[in-house]
Amino acid sequence: METSTPRVTCAYLNSYVGKNVMIVGKVVQIRGEDAIIDADGNIPCKLNRDAHLSPGNGVQVIGKVNPDLSVKVLSSLDLGTGVDYNLANTVVEVSHQHKSLFAYD
């Protein structure tokens, strides 16, 4: 069975505890293996060893939402500085308003 990875922002995290999600946001801070990603609100992320993020750059993160609403990063992609965050947030909103068009569990 194929499962989807819904796109979320900070406001949707509590609905996906224990599940994998996709987040597009801006890297606000990095400290060791921890990062803060701004995706319509700050999201604490636990980075994996393959994560190579830069503060100020956009990032796409796929990760599992922890009970404390932090995200354990499974994969990440640095998107550089030319990210339209309003567009990314709009895609999240549309995907949640029209769930029947997306393969959510």
C-alpha positions as CSV (number, residue, x, y, z in Angstrom):
1,M,0.0,0.0,0.0
2,E,1.3,3.4,-1.0
3,T,1.3,6.1,1.7
4,S,1.5,9.8,1.2
5,T,3.6,12.5,2.8
6,P,1.3,15.4,3.4
7,R,2.7,18.9,3.1
8,V,2.3,20.8,6.4
9,T,3.2,24.0,8.2
10,C,3.6,24.6,11.9
11,A,-0.2,24.9,12.4
12,Y,-0.8,21.3,11.2
13,L,1.9,19.4,13.1
14,N,-0.4,18.4,16.0
15,S,-2.6,16.5,13.5
16,Y,0.3,14.4,12.3
17,V,2.1,13.2,15.5
18,G,3.9,9.9,14.7
19,K,3.5,10.3,10.9
20,N,5.8,11.5,8.2
21,V,5.3,15.0,6.7
22,M,6.9,17.3,4.2
23,I,7.7,20.9,5.2
24,V,9.0,23.8,3.2
25,G,10.4,26.6,5.2
26,K,13.3,28.9,6.0
27,V,16.2,27.8,8.1
28,V,16.3,30.2,11.1
29,Q,18.9,28.6,13.3
30,I,21.3,25.6,13.4
31,R,22.9,24.3,16.6
32,G,24.7,21.0,16.2
33,E,22.1,18.4,15.3
34,D,19.2,20.7,16.0
35,A,17.6,23.3,13.7
36,I,14.7,25.7,13.7
37,I,12.7,25.9,10.5
38,D,10.2,28.7,10.0
39,A,7.2,27.3,8.1
40,D,4.4,29.7,9.1
41,G,5.8,29.3,12.7
42,N,9.0,27.9,14.1
43,I,9.4,24.1,14.0
44,P,12.3,22.5,16.0
45,C,14.0,19.8,13.9
46,K,16.4,17.0,14.8
47,L,18.8,16.7,11.9
48,N,20.3,13.6,10.5
49,R,24.0,13.3,9.5
50,D,23.2,13.9,5.8
51,A,21.6,17.3,6.5
52,H,23.6,20.2,5.0
53,L,21.5,23.3,5.7
54,S,22.4,26.9,5.7
55,P,20.8,29.6,7.9
56,G,18.7,31.9,5.8
57,N,18.1,29.4,3.0
58,G,15.0,27.6,2.2
59,V,14.7,23.9,2.9
60,Q,12.4,21.0,2.1
61,V,12.3,18.5,5.0
62,I,10.7,15.1,5.1
63,G,10.4,13.9,8.7
64,K,8.5,12.2,11.4
65,V,6.5,14.4,13.8
66,N,7.4,13.7,17.5
67,P,4.9,14.1,20.4
68,D,6.6,17.4,21.4
69,L,5.8,18.6,17.8
70,S,9.5,18.6,16.8
71,V,10.4,16.8,13.6
72,K,13.0,14.1,13.2
73,V,14.4,14.8,9.8
74,L,14.6,11.8,7.5
75,S,15.7,13.7,4.4
76,S,16.3,17.4,3.6
77,L,17.0,19.4,0.5
78,D,18.6,22.9,0.6
79,L,16.4,25.1,-1.7
80,G,18.7,28.2,-1.6
81,T,17.5,31.8,-1.2
82,G,14.9,32.1,-4.0
83,V,12.0,30.4,-2.2
84,D,8.4,31.8,-2.4
85,Y,7.2,30.9,1.1
86,N,3.7,32.4,0.4
87,L,3.3,30.0,-2.5
88,A,4.6,27.0,-0.4
89,N,2.1,27.9,2.4
90,T,-0.7,28.2,-0.2
91,V,0.0,24.8,-1.5
92,V,-0.3,23.4,2.0
93,E,-3.6,25.2,2.6
94,V,-5.0,24.0,-0.8
95,S,-3.9,20.4,-0.2
96,H,-5.7,20.4,3.2
97,Q,-8.9,22.0,1.9
98,H,-9.1,19.5,-1.0
99,K,-7.9,16.3,0.6
100,S,-9.8,14.2,-1.9
101,L,-7.4,15.3,-4.6
102,F,-4.4,14.1,-2.6
103,A,-3.5,10.6,-1.5
104,Y,-3.8,11.2,2.3
105,D,-4.3,8.3,4.7
